[in-house]
Amino acid sequence: MSITSFSKPSDVDVLSNVDTKGKMLGFVDEGMVLQNADETRYVRTVKIKLEEEEVIQNIVYIKTGIDWVFKKTETIAVISHP
C-alpha cells in the first residue's frame, strides 16, 4: 500500500497547531508527504501576518500507526514590511 492512500491532517488540525497571535493569511501549498526508512512526515506551510511582518512556517506531523501526530512548527522565513 502506498503512503498516498493514507489520510492527511485536515486544515482544522493544522490550524489548531499554529500560534495565531497574528492574523492568518492562509495556506501556502497543499502540503507534502515525505517518507524515508525511519519515518513518514506530512508538512503544511502557512503564512501569518504579525504586526509589520509576514511569517512563513511549516507545520510538521509524523505518522504513528494510522494516526498523524503533531511534531513541531518550523519558521522558514520572516518578511518585514516597514
Residue pairs with C-beta under 8 A, 6 or more apart in sequence:
3 33
3 35
3 40
3 63
4 33
6 33
6 63
6 66
8 31
8 33
8 42
8 68
9 42
9 44
9 61
9 68
11 27
13 61
13 68
13 70
14 27
14 31
14 44
14 46
14 59
15 24
15 46
17 59
17 70
17 73
18 24
18 46
18 48
18 57
18 59
18 73
19 48
19 73
20 48
21 50
22 48
22 49
22 50
22 51
22 55
23 48
23 49
23 50
24 46
24 47
24 48
24 49
25 46
25 47
25 48
25 49
25 54
26 46
26 47
27 44
27 45
27 46
27 47
28 45
28 46
28 47
28 56
29 44
29 45
31 42
31 43
31 44
31 45
32 42
32 43
33 40
33 41
33 42
34 40
34 41
34 42
34 43
35 41
39 62
39 63
40 62
40 63
41 60
41 61
41 62
41 63
41 71
42 60
42 61
42 63
42 68
43 58
43 59
43 60
43 61
44 58
44 59
45 56
45 57
45 58
45 59
45 76
46 56
46 57
46 59
47 54
47 55
47 56
47 57
48 54
48 55
48 57
49 55
52 80
52 81
52 82
53 78
53 79
53 80
53 81
54 78
54 79
54 81
55 75
55 77
55 78
55 79
56 75
56 76
56 77
56 78
56 79
57 73
57 74
57 75
57 76
58 73
58 74
58 76
59 70
59 73
60 70
60 71
60 72
60 73
60 74
61 68
61 69
61 70
61 71
62 68
62 69
62 71
63 69
